[in-house]
Amino acid sequence: MKTQRPIFVLLSILYLLSTLSLFAKKHNFKLPQYNCVHIDQKIEIDGKLNESVWKQAKAVQLAKTDTGKLPNKKTEAKMLWDNQYLYVGFICSDNDIWATISDHDGPIYNEEEVEVFIDPNNDQKTYIELEVNPMNTLFDGFVINGKQQQLGIKVLLDWESTELKHAIFITGKLKTSHPNQRIDRGQPDQSWFCEMAIPFSDFITAPNIPPKEGDEWKLNLYRIERGKTKKEDEYSAWSPTRKIDYHRPQHFGVLRFIGSKQ
């Protein structure tokens, strides 16, 4: 019996590991990596994402943040960088584009918007949170996250990204009221685009400013899509967080800075 027990324990551990591995594969929970290409050309931040240089950026599709499955409303994202900015672009399919909040740092997360969370030193405790809605309203904050230590979370709204550039482009018509307040939604919209230039000067915790080729930061990209009812709401992420909670930095994906394409 003494010789059988270690074998039983070992087999149990191997079974548990294999079960966890299959669960992760089934739910698409492997942490993704994005190879972010360095560029020399200037990008005009107008929300259109139509400069030829954007063709160098790989498009990734967001998934439901809790299950890893594809959402009903498709979202693609792209990233590039130069020595001054990290460029992020979102393309959001949407047949009813709306927003009501125009105040800076207003609770736009209660409506439709896209988000970028960036943890440059991967400490999983401090990171920058940026959100933009279809009205081009900005929410920017510095996050101190002690949730993994049961210490709660604080979002410092006094922090401002003063050199951040952001713009929206809409194929359709922006509505400025909630769908429940409209009898007729009008003609269906097609999509909305968000383009950001995030200054590297914001990242005081980064190992190198600007980044060096080969540097790896942790980052996540999100979208919230709202319907007429809560059942129609969708929470999407580039790197699924395994529950409807975007403040889970242990699940951020890897942003890898690489050189220019030849």
C-alpha positions as CSV (number, residue, x, y, z in Angstrom):
1,M,0.0,0.0,0.0
2,K,2.9,2.4,0.7
3,T,4.1,2.1,-2.9
4,Q,0.6,2.4,-4.4
5,R,-0.3,5.7,-2.7
6,P,2.3,7.9,-4.5
7,I,1.3,6.4,-7.8
8,F,-2.4,7.2,-7.0
9,V,-1.5,10.8,-6.1
10,L,0.6,11.2,-9.3
11,L,-2.2,9.9,-11.5
12,S,-4.7,12.1,-9.8
13,I,-2.5,15.2,-10.4
14,L,-2.0,14.2,-14.1
15,Y,-5.7,13.8,-14.5
16,L,-6.4,17.2,-13.0
17,L,-3.9,18.9,-15.2
18,S,-5.2,17.3,-18.3
19,T,-8.8,18.2,-17.3
20,L,-7.8,21.9,-16.8
21,S,-5.9,21.9,-20.1
22,L,-9.0,20.6,-22.0
23,F,-11.2,23.1,-20.2
24,A,-8.9,26.0,-21.3
25,K,-8.8,24.8,-24.9
26,K,-12.5,24.3,-25.0
27,H,-13.2,27.8,-23.7
28,N,-10.4,29.5,-25.7
29,F,-8.7,30.8,-22.6
30,K,-5.0,30.6,-23.7
31,L,-3.4,34.0,-23.3
32,P,-3.0,35.6,-26.7
33,Q,0.1,37.5,-28.0
34,Y,0.0,40.4,-30.4
35,N,3.1,41.3,-32.4
36,C,2.8,45.0,-32.7
37,V,4.7,46.4,-35.7
38,H,6.8,49.6,-35.5
39,I,6.0,52.3,-38.1
40,D,7.6,55.4,-39.4
41,Q,4.6,56.9,-41.2
42,K,2.4,59.4,-39.4
43,I,-1.2,58.4,-38.7
44,E,-4.0,61.0,-38.6
45,I,-6.3,60.3,-35.8
46,D,-9.7,60.7,-37.5
47,G,-11.3,57.4,-36.6
48,K,-11.3,56.1,-40.2
49,L,-8.3,53.7,-40.0
50,N,-7.9,54.2,-43.7
51,E,-4.1,54.9,-43.9
52,S,-2.2,52.3,-45.9
53,V,0.1,51.7,-42.9
54,W,-2.9,50.1,-41.0
55,K,-2.6,47.2,-43.4
56,Q,0.6,46.2,-41.6
57,A,-1.3,45.6,-38.4
58,K,-2.9,42.2,-37.8
59,A,-6.6,42.3,-37.1
60,V,-7.8,40.2,-34.1
61,Q,-11.4,39.4,-33.2
62,L,-12.8,39.9,-29.7
63,A,-14.7,37.1,-28.0
64,K,-17.2,36.9,-25.2
65,T,-15.2,37.6,-22.1
66,D,-16.8,35.0,-19.9
67,T,-17.0,32.0,-22.3
68,G,-14.5,32.7,-25.1
69,K,-17.2,32.2,-27.7
70,L,-17.9,34.6,-30.6
71,P,-20.4,37.4,-29.8
72,N,-23.3,38.3,-32.0
73,K,-21.7,41.7,-32.7
74,K,-18.3,41.4,-34.3
75,T,-15.4,43.5,-33.1
76,E,-12.0,43.7,-34.7
77,A,-8.9,45.5,-33.3
78,K,-5.5,46.4,-34.6
79,M,-2.4,47.9,-33.0
80,L,0.8,49.7,-34.2
81,W,3.5,51.8,-32.6
82,D,6.1,54.4,-33.2
83,N,8.5,56.1,-30.8
84,Q,5.8,58.4,-29.4
85,Y,2.5,56.5,-29.4
86,L,0.8,53.1,-29.2
87,Y,-2.0,53.2,-31.9
88,V,-5.1,51.2,-31.3
89,G,-8.0,50.8,-33.7
90,F,-11.4,49.2,-33.1
91,I,-14.0,48.2,-35.8
92,C,-17.4,47.5,-34.2
93,S,-20.3,46.0,-36.1
94,D,-23.5,47.6,-34.8
95,N,-26.9,48.0,-36.2
96,D,-28.0,50.5,-33.5
97,I,-25.2,52.9,-32.5
98,W,-26.0,55.1,-29.5
99,A,-24.6,57.1,-26.6
100,T,-25.9,59.6,-24.1
101,I,-22.9,60.6,-22.0
102,S,-20.7,63.4,-23.1
103,D,-19.0,64.3,-19.8
104,H,-15.3,63.5,-19.5
105,D,-14.8,60.5,-17.1
106,G,-18.6,60.0,-17.1
107,P,-19.9,56.4,-16.5
108,I,-19.8,55.5,-20.2
109,Y,-19.2,51.8,-19.2
110,N,-22.9,51.7,-18.5
111,E,-23.5,52.2,-22.2
112,E,-21.8,51.2,-25.4
113,E,-18.0,51.7,-25.6
114,V,-14.6,50.2,-26.2
115,E,-11.8,49.9,-23.6
116,V,-8.0,49.5,-23.5
117,F,-6.3,48.3,-20.3
118,I,-2.5,48.5,-20.3
119,D,-0.1,47.1,-17.7
120,P,3.4,47.9,-19.0
121,N,5.4,46.2,-16.2
122,N,3.0,43.2,-15.6
123,D,2.7,43.7,-11.9
124,Q,-1.0,42.9,-12.2
125,K,-1.7,45.7,-9.7
126,T,-1.4,49.0,-11.5
127,Y,-2.5,49.8,-15.0
128,I,-4.1,52.4,-17.2
129,E,-7.7,52.2,-18.2
130,L,-9.0,54.1,-21.3
131,E,-12.6,54.0,-22.6
132,V,-14.2,55.8,-25.5
133,N,-17.9,55.7,-26.5
134,P,-19.5,56.4,-30.0
135,M,-19.9,60.1,-29.0
136,N,-16.1,60.2,-28.6
137,T,-16.4,60.8,-24.8
138,L,-13.2,59.7,-23.0
139,F,-12.9,58.0,-19.6
140,D,-9.3,57.7,-18.5
141,G,-8.0,56.5,-15.1
142,F,-5.1,55.0,-13.3
143,V,-6.1,51.7,-11.6
144,I,-4.7,50.3,-8.3
145,N,-6.0,46.7,-8.2
146,G,-5.6,44.7,-5.1
147,K,-8.4,42.2,-5.8
148,Q,-6.0,39.2,-6.0
149,Q,-5.0,40.1,-2.4
150,Q,-8.6,40.8,-1.3
151,L,-7.8,44.5,-1.0
152,G,-10.3,45.9,-3.5
153,I,-9.8,48.2,-6.4
154,K,-9.4,52.0,-6.8
155,V,-9.7,53.9,-10.1
156,L,-7.9,57.3,-9.8
157,L,-9.9,59.7,-12.0
158,D,-7.7,62.6,-11.1
159,W,-5.1,61.0,-13.4
160,E,-5.4,62.4,-17.0
161,S,-3.8,61.3,-20.3
162,T,-3.3,64.9,-21.5
163,E,-1.6,63.9,-24.8
164,L,-4.0,61.1,-25.8
165,K,-5.6,61.5,-29.2
166,H,-8.9,59.7,-30.0
167,A,-11.6,59.9,-32.7
168,I,-14.7,58.1,-33.8
169,F,-16.1,57.4,-37.3
170,I,-19.6,56.1,-37.8
171,T,-21.2,54.4,-40.8
172,G,-24.8,55.1,-39.9
173,K,-26.3,57.7,-37.5
174,L,-25.5,58.2,-33.9
175,K,-28.5,58.1,-31.6
176,T,-28.4,60.1,-28.4
177,S,-31.0,58.2,-26.5
178,H,-31.4,54.7,-25.1
179,P,-33.1,52.2,-27.4
180,N,-35.9,51.8,-24.9
181,Q,-36.7,55.5,-25.2
182,R,-37.1,55.3,-29.0
183,I,-40.3,54.0,-30.7
184,D,-38.6,53.8,-34.1
185,R,-34.9,52.9,-34.4
186,G,-34.8,54.2,-37.9
187,Q,-32.5,52.8,-40.6
188,P,-30.1,50.1,-39.3
189,D,-26.5,51.3,-38.8
190,Q,-23.5,49.3,-40.0
191,S,-20.5,50.0,-37.7
192,W,-18.5,52.4,-35.7
193,F,-14.7,52.9,-35.6
194,C,-12.5,54.1,-32.7
195,E,-8.9,55.2,-33.3
196,M,-6.5,56.1,-30.4
197,A,-3.0,57.3,-30.2
198,I,-1.8,56.6,-26.6
199,P,1.3,58.4,-25.6
200,F,4.2,56.4,-24.1
201,S,4.8,59.3,-21.7
202,D,1.8,58.0,-19.8
203,F,3.5,54.8,-18.8
204,I,5.7,55.6,-15.9
205,T,5.9,52.0,-14.8
206,A,7.2,50.7,-18.1
207,P,10.8,49.3,-18.2
208,N,11.6,51.4,-21.3
209,I,10.1,54.5,-22.8
210,P,9.8,54.3,-25.7
211,P,9.7,50.5,-25.7
212,K,12.5,48.6,-27.2
213,E,12.0,45.9,-29.8
214,G,11.2,42.7,-28.0
215,D,9.7,44.3,-24.9
216,E,6.5,42.7,-23.7
217,W,3.7,44.5,-21.9
218,K,0.3,43.1,-20.7
219,L,-2.8,44.5,-22.3
220,N,-6.5,43.8,-22.9
221,L,-9.0,45.2,-25.4
222,Y,-12.7,45.3,-24.6
223,R,-16.0,46.2,-26.0
224,I,-19.4,46.6,-24.3
225,E,-22.5,46.3,-26.6
226,R,-25.8,47.2,-25.1
227,G,-29.2,46.0,-26.3
228,K,-32.8,46.9,-25.3
229,T,-32.6,44.4,-22.5
230,K,-29.8,43.1,-20.3
231,K,-30.0,39.7,-22.0
232,E,-28.9,41.4,-25.2
233,D,-25.8,43.0,-23.6
234,E,-22.5,41.6,-24.8
235,Y,-19.1,41.9,-23.1
236,S,-16.2,41.1,-25.4
237,A,-12.5,40.9,-24.9
238,W,-9.3,40.2,-26.8
239,S,-8.1,38.0,-24.0
240,P,-11.2,36.5,-22.2
241,T,-11.2,37.1,-18.4
242,R,-13.4,34.0,-17.7
243,K,-16.2,36.1,-16.1
244,I,-17.9,39.4,-16.8
245,D,-15.3,41.4,-15.0
246,Y,-12.7,43.3,-17.0
247,H,-10.5,44.1,-14.0
248,R,-8.7,40.7,-14.0
249,P,-5.2,41.6,-15.0
250,Q,-4.0,38.0,-14.6
251,H,-5.8,37.3,-17.9
252,F,-4.4,40.2,-19.9
253,G,-2.8,39.2,-23.2
254,V,0.8,39.9,-24.2
255,L,1.6,42.9,-26.3
256,R,5.0,42.4,-28.0
257,F,6.8,45.3,-29.7
258,I,8.5,44.3,-32.9
259,G,10.4,46.1,-35.6
260,S,9.2,47.5,-38.9
261,K,7.9,45.2,-41.7
262,Q,10.4,45.2,-44.6
